[in-house]
Amino acid sequence: MNQIITFGEVLMRISPRGNKKFIQSNNVEFYFGGTELNVGISIANFGGDVKHISCISDDFIGDTAISYLRKFDVSTSAIVRSKRPLGVYFLEVGAVMRPSSISYNRSHSSFSEIKPEMVDWGNSLKKGKWFHWTGITPALCEGGYETLKEGLILAQKKGLEISADPTYRSGLWQWGGNPKEVLRDLLSYSNVFIGGVNEINEVLGTNYSYSNEDFIEASKSLIKEFPSITKVFDKIRTSVNASWHKIRSRMWNGVEFRETEDLDITHIVDRIGTGDAYAAGIIHGLQKFDDYKAMEFGSAACAIKHTYMGDVNYANEDDVLNILAGNTTGRLNR
């Protein structure tokens, strides 16, 4: 009974090679990802037992996506298939002062037709210990919200730990649901909140600032509003330019406030999926370490993800612990 459950859309990412724009190149690369899937694969790379639940196209692209998940030993037994195509997004990777740009093609994807009756939650959660959800899934479609809620209700009844990353992206909410009401509904089943002041303000309708003092007060207000939530973890990104960022983290666990030192990432290879790497590090860390070391592990996992091309963090547990030990020079291993 130690399986980590993730639920969400699987996407194909298509990008020109290097830092080129599409108009510059006829050669592209593709990767598979998706917010919750990125978390799941990262935890699997740390040694966790992971099951990802989704609806994937019933064609050779869907077959390839499922093979990709299986390569990381992520269970695909609860994935259902659809005649609709897999969702796609197009990414132009920026550099220095030029930002990256993304265009999504997911409105009529295979996942967009997900419905509660398509997922056997009772069977899917049998070995579950932890359930992770994000604000992307309920934003995509009403079926995503309804299916996720059904899973969360059962996960809570079964005593699974439930983590929430209630990412709010206004452009995704096209089906008529009220984002604040939907996210508040889902947060009532959650225990660990992975998000910052922006997300808390969105949910509570407050106006807290980014200061540590306001973060503490925002976290206290969140926990008061949602008593099932006991811990809040926030990743802080400082952007010098598109190629150089700094990452640190802070937390409020109902007892104490702590924060980490900055980790400098001076030559970013790919920043897509870095927030997911942070969430995966927190989830994995909380099962092995105390709250502060779990937060450090999350920050280091986020930092090292910036060195891998693609949506997924390929680092294993030792890679992350090596960073925590202060080995950040990137010297050659022999």
Order of alpha helices (4+ residues) and beta strands (2+ residues): beta-beta-beta-alpha-beta-beta-alpha-beta-beta-beta-alpha-beta-alpha-alpha-beta-alpha-beta-alpha-alpha-beta-beta-beta-beta-alpha-alpha-alpha
